[in-house]
Amino acid sequence: MSNNDIIVSLDIGTSKVRAIIGEVVNGTINIIGVGSAESEGIRKGAIVDIDQTVHSIRSAIDHAERMVGIQISEVYVGISGNHISLQSSHGVVAVSNEDREIGEEDIDRVIQAARVIALPPEREIVGVVPKQYLVDGQEGINDPRGMIGVRLEVEATIITGAKTGIHNLIRVVEKSELKVAGLILMSLASGNLALSKDEKAVGTVLVDIGAGATTIAVFDEGNLVATSTIQIGGEFVSNDISIGLHTQLEIAEKIKLKYGCACVDDAAPDQVFKVTRMGSNVEKEFSQVDLANIVEPRVEEIFQLIRAEVHRLGYGNLAGGYVLTGGTVCMPGILAIAQSELSTSVRIAVPDFIGVRDPSYTSGVGIIQFVSKYMKNRNSGSTKKPVTKTTKKSSDSQKPGLVERVKNFFSEFI
């Protein structure tokens, strides 16, 4: 990597689209720009309206561009959803160099060998993440470059997704006059940022509670071992408030953000607000305790479903407990409910960067950190390639081979 690079992440969520601009200076990341826009055309994490989603993306990108004074031409896009699945694979190649020194070409070939798996026609490979390399049977090698050997093997996790979801995601970004530099699995990026090395080693569940869906990622022995998506999130809390207070959903959302408390015991009876009820011009007064009585049962249900799903995946008793992130976990009192329902250690992860110290930015900042580490590792050799151009390009990004290039993005990740 050059000494000063720009990386732009795009997190397309159910409630917000966020574009984050990161500047990498001598290996250190600085967040220099953030753009967000109300998300239109997304329901429960899936694209349901191309044009509305394009408008939201452009709004977020324009916001970020104005903040920094540059033009964004390419982005790294986060991908998630219940169509994503993981499976293990194994690749083996003979070292090609005459002096038996393992180089980049050998690593590329063994990753390609791991990609050779049987897949249904409606699915395709999003990426390949090496878990460990083996050189002549020696296990536990993270980076075999420069080592001497005859036989190189890799144990890898293959990330696959539904072609429809992948191609629609690429399509909306391209229609927004942006180039897709790579698709990043958000669970992997968030875990890279939110979890320590020890947490990933002993086993920890990362839970991203968004507006329309909750993504569960299980890390064990240093690797992502399972992922799942539950179609429930903060929107359900807003719906309950709307019904309970007999008010419009838009007003309910604002009340949740301003006065919401997930735990009745933590709510303040003297914190009162007035609500205009549907079908009437009369305002009625409620307290934060009244609101918490509506919110708490739904939040308890969300964590009950999370716990049941983690047990279904077979990781119910991991030593690292749970780490929470996502916009919904910002609500006061949610940590107490989580600790009660999950019956283990729970903490909330917040990015430690100026301007984005909020759980809702974990995925976007995680993508930047993930790409930064990937690029640094890849470019420690002789080749140097830019991460993001800062000049607007014409929409020639829809050229043949883009999808293939995106699919191969992770295959180069070391």
C-alpha positions in Angstrom: 0.0 0.0 0.0 1.1 3.6 -0.6 1.6 5.8 2.4 -1.8 7.5 1.9 -4.8 5.6 0.6 -8.5 6.2 0.6 -10.9 3.3 1.3 -14.7 3.8 1.1 -17.2 1.3 2.6 -20.9 1.1 1.8 -23.3 -0.4 4.3 -26.7 -0.8 2.8 -29.1 -1.4 5.8 -32.8 -1.5 6.3 -33.1 1.9 8.0 -29.9 3.7 6.8 -27.4 3.6 4.0 -24.0 4.6 5.3 -20.9 5.5 3.3 -17.7 5.8 5.4 -14.4 7.2 4.0 -11.3 6.0 5.7 -7.8 7.3 5.1 -4.9 4.9 5.7 -1.7 6.8 6.6 1.3 4.6 7.2 -1.0 1.7 8.3 -3.1 3.9 10.6 -6.8 4.4 9.8 -8.4 7.8 10.1 -12.1 8.2 9.5 -12.3 11.4 7.5 -15.9 11.4 6.1 -19.3 9.8 6.9 -22.4 10.0 4.8 -25.8 8.6 5.7 -29.2 8.6 4.2 -32.7 7.2 5.0 -32.8 3.7 3.4 -35.6 3.3 0.8 -36.2 0.2 -1.1 -34.8 -2.2 1.5 -37.0 -4.5 3.5 -35.6 -6.8 6.2 -32.1 -6.4 4.7 -33.1 -7.3 1.1 -33.4 -5.1 -1.9 -37.1 -4.7 -2.9 -36.9 -1.6 -5.1 -33.8 -0.9 -7.2 -34.5 2.8 -8.0 -35.3 3.8 -4.4 -32.1 2.0 -3.2 -30.0 3.8 -5.8 -31.4 7.1 -4.7 -30.5 6.3 -1.0 -27.0 5.2 -2.0 -26.4 8.4 -4.0 -27.6 10.6 -1.1 -25.2 8.9 1.3 -22.3 9.1 -1.1 -23.0 12.8 -1.9 -23.2 13.5 1.8 -19.8 11.9 2.4 -18.2 13.6 -0.7 -19.3 17.0 0.5 -17.8 16.4 3.9 -14.4 15.6 2.6 -14.3 17.4 -0.8 -13.4 14.4 -2.9 -15.3 12.4 -5.5 -15.9 8.7 -4.8 -15.7 6.3 -7.7 -15.4 2.9 -6.1 -16.5 1.3 -2.9 -16.3 -1.9 -0.9 -19.8 -3.1 -0.3 -20.9 -5.1 2.8 -23.0 -8.2 2.1 -25.1 -10.1 4.6 -28.5 -11.9 4.8 -30.0 -15.3 5.3 -28.9 -16.4 1.8 -25.2 -16.4 2.9 -23.8 -19.8 4.0 -20.4 -21.2 4.9 -18.7 -24.5 4.1 -15.3 -25.9 4.6 -13.0 -26.8 1.8 -9.5 -28.1 1.2 -6.9 -27.4 -1.5 -3.6 -29.0 -2.4 -0.9 -28.0 -4.9 2.7 -28.8 -5.6 5.1 -25.9 -5.1 6.1 -24.7 -8.5 9.4 -22.9 -7.9 12.6 -24.8 -8.6 14.1 -23.8 -5.3 10.9 -24.9 -3.6 10.3 -21.5 -2.0 6.5 -20.8 -1.7 5.5 -17.6 -3.4 2.3 -15.6 -4.3 1.6 -17.8 -7.3 1.5 -20.9 -5.2 -0.8 -19.3 -2.7 -3.1 -18.2 -5.5 -3.1 -21.7 -7.0 -4.0 -23.4 -3.7 -6.8 -21.0 -3.0 -8.2 -21.7 -6.5 -7.9 -25.4 -5.8 -10.0 -24.9 -2.6 -12.7 -23.1 -4.7 -13.4 -26.3 -6.7 -16.6 -27.4 -5.0 -20.0 -28.6 -6.2 -22.5 -25.8 -6.0 -26.2 -25.6 -7.0 -26.8 -23.4 -10.1 -28.5 -20.7 -8.1 -25.6 -20.1 -5.8 -22.1 -18.8 -6.4 -18.9 -18.2 -4.4 -18.6 -14.8 -2.7 -15.2 -15.5 -1.2 -12.6 -17.9 0.2 -11.1 -17.3 3.6 -8.1 -19.4 4.5 -8.2 -20.8 8.1 -4.7 -22.3 8.0 -2.0 -23.5 5.6 -0.1 -26.7 5.7 3.5 -27.1 4.3 4.5 -30.7 3.8 2.0 -31.7 6.5 3.1 -29.1 9.0 -0.1 -27.4 10.4 -1.0 -24.0 11.8 0.7 -21.8 9.3 -0.9 -18.4 8.7 1.4 -17.1 5.9 3.5 -19.6 4.1 5.3 -17.1 1.8 9.0 -17.6 1.8 8.9 -21.0 3.4 10.5 -24.0 1.7 8.3 -27.0 0.8 7.1 -29.4 -1.8 3.4 -29.7 -1.0 1.2 -26.7 -0.1 -2.3 -27.2 1.4 -5.0 -24.9 2.6 -8.0 -25.4 4.9 -10.5 -22.7 4.0 -14.0 -21.5 4.5 -16.0 -21.0 1.4 -18.6 -18.2 1.6 -21.5 -18.7 -0.9 -24.6 -16.7 -1.6 -27.7 -16.6 -3.8 -26.9 -15.3 -7.3 -30.1 -13.1 -7.1 -29.0 -11.4 -4.0 -25.4 -10.9 -5.1 -26.2 -9.6 -8.6 -28.9 -7.2 -7.3 -26.5 -5.8 -4.8 -23.9 -5.2 -7.4 -26.6 -3.8 -9.8 -27.8 -1.1 -7.4 -24.2 0.1 -6.7 -23.4 0.2 -10.4 -26.6 2.1 -11.1 -25.4 4.6 -8.5 -22.4 5.4 -10.8 -20.0 3.6 -8.5 -17.6 0.7 -9.1 -17.7 -2.3 -6.8 -14.1 -2.8 -5.6 -15.1 -5.9 -3.6 -17.9 -7.5 -1.7 -17.1 -8.0 2.0 -19.0 -10.3 4.3 -20.2 -8.0 7.0 -20.0 -10.6 9.8 -16.3 -11.1 9.0 -15.5 -7.4 8.8 -17.5 -6.6 12.1 -15.7 -9.5 13.9 -12.4 -8.2 12.7 -13.1 -4.9 14.3 -15.3 -5.8 17.4 -13.6 -8.9 18.7 -10.2 -9.4 20.2 -7.9 -12.2 19.1 -8.5 -14.0 22.4 -12.3 -13.7 22.0 -12.2 -15.2 18.6 -9.9 -18.0 19.9 -12.0 -19.1 22.9 -15.3 -18.8 21.1 -17.6 -15.7 21.0 -21.0 -14.9 19.4 -21.2 -11.5 17.6 -24.7 -10.3 17.3 -25.5 -7.3 14.9 -29.1 -6.1 15.7 -30.2 -3.9 12.9 -33.5 -2.4 12.0 -34.9 -5.2 9.9 -32.8 -8.2 10.7 -30.4 -9.6 13.3 -27.2 -11.2 12.1 -25.5 -13.8 14.2 -21.8 -14.7 13.6 -20.0 -17.4 15.7 -16.2 -17.2 16.0 -14.3 -20.1 17.4 -10.6 -21.1 17.3 -9.8 -17.8 15.6 -12.2 -18.3 12.7 -15.7 -17.5 11.6 -17.5 -20.9 11.9 -21.2 -20.2 11.6 -23.5 -17.4 10.5 -27.3 -16.9 10.6 -29.9 -14.2 10.1 -33.1 -13.8 12.1 -35.8 -11.6 10.4 -36.4 -9.5 13.5 -34.9 -6.2 14.6 -35.5 -2.6 15.8 -38.4 -2.1 13.4 -40.4 -4.5 15.4 -39.9 -2.3 18.5 -41.1 0.7 16.6 -44.2 -1.2 15.4 -45.0 -2.2 18.9 -44.8 1.5 20.0 -46.9 2.6 17.1 -49.7 0.1 18.1 -49.3 0.6 21.9 -49.5 4.4 21.7 -51.9 4.5 18.7 -49.7 6.8 16.7 -48.0 6.8 13.3 -44.9 4.6 12.7 -42.8 7.7 11.9 -43.7 9.3 15.2 -43.1 6.0 17.0 -39.6 5.7 15.6 -38.7 9.3 16.8 -40.1 8.5 20.3 -38.1 5.3 20.4 -34.9 7.1 19.6 -35.5 10.0 22.0 -37.2 8.3 25.0 -36.8 4.6 24.4 -35.6 2.4 27.3 -35.4 -1.4 27.1 -35.7 -2.0 30.8 -38.6 -0.9 32.9 -36.5 -0.8 36.1 -34.2 1.8 34.4 -37.0 4.0 33.0 -37.7 7.4 34.6 -41.3 8.0 35.6 -40.8 11.8 35.5 -39.6 11.6 31.9 -42.8 12.4 30.0 -43.8 13.2 26.4 -46.9 13.9 24.5 -48.1 11.9 21.5 -50.7 12.8 18.8 -52.9 9.7 18.5 -54.2 8.4 15.2 -57.7 9.4 14.3 -57.6 12.3 16.6 -55.9 15.7 17.1 -55.8 15.2 20.9 -52.4 14.7 22.4 -52.0 12.2 25.2 -49.2 12.2 27.8 -47.0 9.2 28.5 -44.0 8.5 30.7 -40.8 6.6 29.9 -42.1 3.8 32.1 -45.2 3.5 29.9 -42.9 3.2 26.9 -40.5 0.7 28.6 -43.5 -1.5 29.3 -44.1 -1.8 25.6 -40.4 -2.1 24.6 -39.1 -4.6 27.2 -41.2 -7.6 26.1 -40.1 -7.2 22.5 -36.5 -6.8 23.4 -36.7 -9.9 25.6 -38.2 -11.9 22.7 -35.4 -10.7 20.4 -32.7 -12.1 22.8 -34.7 -15.3 23.4 -34.7 -15.9 19.6 -31.0 -15.1 19.4 -30.2 -17.6 22.2 -32.3 -20.3 20.6 -30.7 -19.7 17.2 -27.2 -19.9 18.7 -28.1 -23.2 20.4 -29.5 -24.5 17.2 -26.2 -23.8 15.5 -24.5 -25.8 18.2 -22.6 -23.1 20.0 -24.6 -22.4 23.1 -21.8 -22.5 25.7 -18.9 -20.5 24.3 -16.5 -19.1 26.8 -16.4 -15.6 25.2 -20.1 -15.0 25.6 -21.9 -12.5 23.4 -20.8 -9.2 21.8 -23.6 -6.9 20.6 -23.4 -4.3 17.9 -25.8 -2.5 15.4 -28.0 0.5 15.8 -30.7 -1.1 18.0 -28.2 -1.8 20.8 -27.8 1.9 21.4 -31.1 1.9 23.4 -30.6 2.4 27.2 -31.2 -0.7 29.3 -30.6 -3.2 26.4 -27.4 -4.6 28.0 -29.3 -5.5 31.2 -32.0 -7.3 29.3 -29.3 -9.1 27.2 -27.4 -10.3 30.3 -30.6 -11.5 31.9 -31.9 -13.4 28.8 -28.6 -14.8 27.6 -27.3 -15.8 31.1 -23.7 -15.2 30.2 -21.2 -12.3 29.7 -22.4 -9.7 27.3 -20.8 -6.4 26.1 -21.5 -3.8 23.5 -18.9 -3.2 20.8 -18.3 0.4 19.7 -15.7 1.5 17.0 -12.9 3.4 18.6 -12.6 6.1 15.9 -13.5 9.8 16.1 -16.8 10.5 14.5 -18.1 7.0 14.4 -18.2 6.0 18.1 -21.6 4.3 17.7 -22.5 0.6 17.4 -24.4 1.3 14.2 -21.0 2.1 12.4 -19.3 -1.2 13.4 -19.9 -2.9 10.0 -18.9 0.1 7.9 -15.7 0.8 9.9 -15.0 -3.0 10.0 -15.0 -3.1 6.2 -12.4 -0.4 6.0 -10.1 -2.0 8.6 -10.6 -5.4 6.9 -9.6 -4.0 3.5 -6.7 -2.1 5.0 -5.2 -5.2 6.5 -5.8 -7.2 3.3 -4.2 -4.6 1.1 -1.2 -4.3 3.4 -0.6 -8.0 3.4 -1.0 -8.3 -0.3 1.2 -5.4 -1.2 4.1 -6.2 1.1 5.7 -7.6 -2.0 6.6 -5.7 -5.2 3.1 -4.9 -6.6 1.2 -1.8 -5.5 -2.4 -1.1 -6.4 -4.7 1.7 -5.4 -7.7 1.1 -3.2 -9.9 4.0 -4.2 -9.7 6.6 -7.0 -10.8 10.0 -5.9 -12.0 11.1 -9.3 -15.4 10.4 -10.8 -15.4 7.9 -13.6 -17.8 7.4 -16.4 -20.2 4.5 -15.9 -17.9 2.0 -17.7 -17.9 -0.2 -14.6 -20.5 -2.5 -16.0 -17.9 -4.3 -18.1 -17.7 -8.1 -18.5 -15.7 -9.7 -15.8 -16.7 -7.4 -12.9 -18.8 -10.1 -11.2 -16.0 -12.5 -11.6 -13.5 -10.0 -10.2 -15.8 -9.4 -7.1 -16.2 -13.2 -6.7 -12.4 -13.6 -6.6 -11.8 -10.8 -4.2 -11.5 -13.0 -1.1 -9.5 -15.6 -2.9 -6.5 -13.3 -2.6 -7.1 -12.6 1.1 -4.3 -13.9 3.3 
